[in-house]
Structures are given as C-alpha cells and as structure tokens.
Amino acid sequence: MVSVGLTPWYPLKVVKRVIPSSGEHLPIVGLGTWQTFDVGESDQARMPLKGVLSALAELGGTVVDSSPMYGRSEKVVGDLSRELGLTKNIFGATKVWTQGEHEGVSQMNKSSQKMAQSPMDLMQVHNLVDWKTHLKTLFKWKEQGKVRYIGITHYQESAYTRMIDIIKNYPIDFVQVNYSLISRTSGAMVLPLARDLGKAVIINRPYEGGTLFRQVQGKPLPSWAKDFDCNSWAAYFLKYILANTAVTCAIPGTSKENHLRENLGASLGRLPNSDQQKQMVDYFNRL
C-alpha cells in the first residue's frame, strides 16, 4: 500500500453516517478482520493488532467486523479489546455461519462471548447461509435485547437477487455487500434499494483482497485527485466507495497500524462527485 500520511490541515474529526432504523451514527470507515486477525496468542503475533485497535479508537473509529468463518479473529478482537479497555468503544459486528436453529444459537452465543459483546451490536447472516432460520432467531433476540441490530451479508453478484428480496420483505437493519472501483454492480442493484428502504450498508472487500493495489503498483496518482483531498491509492479506492451516500461504513481489513490510520484518513476532506467518480474509473482502467 502506498502511504504518504495524512495531510496536516485535515480536521481530526471522524465523519459519521446514520443507521436509518435507529438514528445512531457510525464512522464511515471501520475495520475488517478476515485473515488479518486470525493469529495465535503470542505477544509477537498480537502486538501489531493492539496497535491497530488502539489507533482505531484514537481516531474515533468504532466498527470492527468479524465472523466465525475467520478462524481465531473473533477471540483476538475480544481479548485485545478487553486488554486495551476498549470493549465499550467498539461497535462489534459478527456473523452466524452454520446450518440449523440449534447450531446457529450456539454459534452466536459463542461469538458474543469471544468478541466481549453483550448485547452484540450487530449480528449478520453470513453469505445468507440458512438465512430464514437465523433471521427468525435474530428477530426474537432483538426483542429480548440480545442483539441491537440484525443484518445479512454476501460478496457475490449471484446473491444480489436474494438479498434484494430480503431487503424488501424483512425488517433487517443492515446489509453488508461488496462494492469497489471494479465491482460496481451492487451500486446499481442493492445500494439504492437499501437507501430507499432505510437499511444501513456496510461495504466489504473495498480493495478486492489487494487486487486494486497490485494493479496500481508504481503508478502515480492523477494530479486531479487533490480536488477531492486524495493523497494515496488507499484514499482513492475508499473515497470512490464513500462518495455513494447509500454507504454507511466501509471495512477494509489490515494488521498494520499505519494502514489503519491511512484508511480512516480517507474519510476526511472532500469526496468525489459523480463526474469525478467516472473519471476515477476511466483512469484506473487505463493503467
């Protein structure tokens, strides 16, 4: 990742957007934990992640997204947030990723314990696995105060039609979906509907698993990127996403503190307008 630091005159004030179902506000950049937080218990393995979580809190970020699918990530988030005294600072989001009511209940209880979240801020049905069963449980749990918000997730276009059906017919609070400079279909199919029907949107895979950075390696930012306060490729990719007002929060994953700071810094300053977004896509496609 190309990093040049934050522009000194940026205001150190976190940018937030509203969760439509409640009116609560969330910072528009959070932290994903896929692969990056799946580490052992040694100080050597966990120390960099302590720096990441500390910097997240320092800069006013709150959203940390995980899943049982991500190995040890949930437990690492919970352990480190306890050690750092940050359990109340984190908006914890995780997922249920199993079949059956009994297994779902067991997994979700374990996830809440691992992430040190009671109640769990956001529980999502991961990749729509047995979604009818788990949503039935989660609507009960929300009434009982065991979870604050309910959501669904996916990252493949083949799932968008099913996601749209759920958005239209079930009172979920959040939709988590992929959207990026090169994966823009959800921006036409899912995001506008979520906005119109009052669903918060979390964006996963904003860097396409690092693919975007590999394509621009050694390439210069365009001079006009400064027109929307963009000073790195990370900011370029995130600002494209955040310019869509349907987006509540993007969750790039990282295990490096300097990258976390750069990611959150991308939310500061101006965002590109629709013409500039088209210009960003055209420039990237020519590289």
Secondary structure, DSSP 8 states (H G I E B T S, - for coil): -------TTS-----EEE-TTT--EEESB-EE-TTTT---S-HHHHHHHHHHHHHHHHTT--EEE--GGGTTHHHHHHHHHHHHT-TTT-EEEEEE-SSSHHHHHHHHHHHHHHTT-SSEEEEEEGGGTTHHHHHHHHHHHHHHTSEEEEEEE---GGGHHHHHHHHHHS--SEEEEE--SS--HHHHHTHHHHHHTT-EEEEE-TTGGGHHHHHHTT----GGGGGGT--SHHHHHHHHHHTSTT--EE--B-S-HHHHHHHHHTTSS----HHHHHHHHHHHHH-
